[in-house]
Amino acid sequence: MQISIRHACVDPDDQPFDVAERKGVGHPDSLADLVADAFSQRYSSWCLREFGAIPNHWVDKVNLVGAAADVRFGGFDILKPADCYLFGKITDQVGDTQVPVEDIFRAVVLDILPTALGDYRILEHLRLHINNTRGTAVDHDPRFYRPDEALDINAVLATESVANDTVVCVGVGRRGLAADLAIRLERRLTSEGFRQVVPGAGTDVKVMVVRIGSALEVTAAVPFHPELVGSWTTYRTALAEAQSTVSAELKSLLDQDPRSRNVTGLSLHLNTKDVPGRGYLAPFGTSLGKGDCGAVGRGNRYSGAIEPLRPASGEAPAGKNPVHHAGKIYTALAAEAAERVLAETSVYAEVTIAARNGGQLDDPAHVLVSVDREVDAATVAEIEEAVRRAVAGAATFASRFLAAEPLARFRNGVPL
C-alpha cells in the first residue's frame, strides 16, 4: 500500500460557499437504499445462524417503481400498485437447504416501508419481484454461488475474500455545517413529534442548506397526505403551521452547534414550487405513492448527506456483500481513516482509496490523503499511522455492518 500526503483541500466550513442536501427517510431513493441494505443484513444474519458463514450475494440494484395515482385535495385513488424489485446475484441454496430469499425480502419490505412512512396502507398497493441472476463463471470457484454444503462457503471465502472490483472510494474528516444542519432538520421533519404538531405531514421531505459566507438559506419540501388536507386553504394553513414549527426547530438546532455562532443571517423557504391551487400532496406521505421511482445509489451519500462541493465515492454501498465488496468496505474505511486523522492530529483530511480487483482488502494499492494545511514530518508520520490502522481493520467491517440496523442508522444521521 502506497500512502501519499498532499496539501490540497479546504475544510468545508472555511469555504466562502457551501451547499448540502438531505433526502428524507420517505424519499423513494432513501427507501431503496434501506430495503437493499436491510435485505443484505438479514440475509447475512440468517445464513450466519444456519451455515456459520455469509454466502456470496449482492443486491445493490433495488428499484422501487411508483404507484400510478389520481391525487386531489381531500383524497386519492391508486390506479396501479407500486413495485419493489430485488435484482442481483444471491446464493439461494446450500446443498439441500433452501435460503428463504423471498420470505426475507418480503419481511424487509413489510417492515421498512410502513415504518419509514408511518403509514401501513402502502402495503395494500405494493407488488414484490425478485430477479436472481446467480450462476457460475470461470473467474470464480464453481461453488461461489452454488455451495454443495456449508463448509464450502468458508472454503471459497478463504481464497476469494479479496476486493471484488477495481474501485476509487473517498471519505472526509467531517461534514460541513450545511450538511449537519440538513441532516438534523430532516430528522426533525420526519419525526413522530413533528407529525403530532403538523398531522398531515409525510416523510418524503428534502432539505437543502446553502451557506453564503455567514448567511444560511434553508429550503425544504414537505409533503402532505391528501386525505388530511381537504382544500387549498387547509393546505396553506397546514404549511404555515409547518413553517412556524420548522423555524423554531432551526433556531434550536443552530443553538446546539458551536459552528453557528458566526451565522449572521437565516432564511427559510418551504414548498417553493407551490402555486395557487397546487401543492405537494403525496399518498402515504411519499412521492412513491404518486408515480416517482427510487433506486439504490441515488439518495444520500455514505456520510448521510449530498455535498457536491467535496469529493465523494461513486459507489452505492447499500446492499453490497459486507464481506468483500470493495465499494462498500472502502467507502466506510476511507471515511473512518479521514475521521481518525482529524481526531488524532486536528488536521482536516480527505482520504481517497484506489484498489485493484483481486487485491487484499487490508492492502489497497494506493491511498491519497489530502490535508487542509502544510504539515511537518512528525504530523505526516501520525497521519500515515492513523491511516494504516484504519486499513488494517478492513476485515472487521462485515461484523460492524451487520451489527447496525439500517433504518436506525439513517434516523440517527449516521452513515449506511
Sequence and secondary structure as in RCSB ss.txt:
>XXXX:A:sequence
MQISIRHACVDPDDQPFDVAERKGVGHPDSLADLVADAFSQRYSSWCLREFGAIPNHWVDKVNLVGAAADVRFGG
FDILKPADCYLFGKITDQVGDTQVPVEDIFRAVVLDILPTALGDYRILEHLRLHINNTRGTAVDHDPRFYRPDEA
LDINAVLATESVANDTVVCVGVGRRGLAADLAIRLERRLTSEGFRQVVPGAGTDVKVMVVRIGSALEVTAAVPFH
PELVGSWTTYRTALAEAQSTVSAELKSLLDQDPRSRNVTGLSLHLNTKDVPGRGYLAPFGTSLGKGDCGAVGRGN
RYSGAIEPLRPASGEAPAGKNPVHHAGKIYTALAAEAAERVLAETSVYAEVTIAARNGGQLDDPAHVLVSVDREV
DAATVAEIEEAVRRAVAGAATFASRFLAAEPLARFRNGVPL
>XXXX:A:secstr
 EEEEEE    GGGSSEEEEEEE TTSHHHHHHHHHHHHHHHHHHHHHHHHSS   EE TT EEE  EEEEETTE
EEEEE EEEEEEEEE  EETTEE  HHHHHHHHHHHHHHHHHT GGGGGGEEEEEEE     TTS TTSS  SSH
HHHHHHHHHH S SS EEEEEES   HHHHHHHHHHHHHTSHHHHHHSTTB S  EEEEEEETTEEEEEEE  B 
GGG  SHHHHHHHHHHHHHHHHHHHHHHHHH GGGGG  EEEEEE TT BTTB  B GGGSGGGGT  EETTSS 
 TTSSB TTS       TTS TTT HHHHHHHHHHHHHHHHHHHH   EEEEEEE TT  TTS SEEEEEESS  
 HHHHHHHHHHHHHHHHTGGGHHHHHHHS HHHHHHTT   
